[in-house]
Amino acid sequence: MPAIRQIQLGKNGLTENLILNLKHHFDTCKNVKISVLKSCCRDREELKKINEQILEKLGNHYTSRIIGYTIVVKRWRRDMREDIKPDSQMDEKENSQDSLSQPAS
């Protein structure tokens, strides 16, 4: 079993099949390298947007790092990012913590 799998992101861009393929690779390994080909993009800002879209579609158990024009995605057992959680859940947690910290009269 290879420690790191590799996928190429080409002219079709970020498709649903690519995301399904990524999830399939994460069934057997923890790291996947995504090589972004010239036909996809050669702009660093666009590469960052693609990276954010990949993480958004995969979920909170994944983190990534951009090295050159390669995106290295890592899967974790627990939530590593909190930027995707809905605001309503965050508000509920804050309200419950506020009610716990206030003494009962």
Rosetta blueprint (number, residue, H / E / L):
1 M L
2 P L
3 A L
4 I E
5 R E
6 Q E
7 I E
8 Q E
9 L E
10 G L
11 K L
12 N L
13 G L
14 L L
15 T L
16 E H
17 N H
18 L H
19 I H
20 L H
21 N H
22 L H
23 K H
24 H H
25 H H
26 F L
27 D L
28 T L
29 C L
30 K L
31 N E
32 V E
33 K E
34 I E
35 S E
36 V E
37 L L
38 K L
39 S L
40 C L
41 C L
42 R L
43 D L
44 R H
45 E H
46 E H
47 L H
48 K H
49 K H
50 I H
51 N H
52 E H
53 Q H
54 I H
55 L H
56 E H
57 K H
58 L H
59 G L
60 N L
61 H L
62 Y E
63 T E
64 S E
65 R E
66 I E
67 I E
68 G L
69 Y L
70 T E
71 I E
72 V E
73 V E
74 K E
75 R E
76 W L
77 R L
78 R L
79 D L
80 M L
81 R L
82 E L
83 D L
84 I L
85 K L
86 P L
87 D H
88 S H
89 Q H
90 M H
91 D H
92 E H
93 K H
94 E H
95 N H
96 S H
97 Q H
98 D H
99 S H
100 L H
101 S H
102 Q L
103 P L
104 A L
105 S L
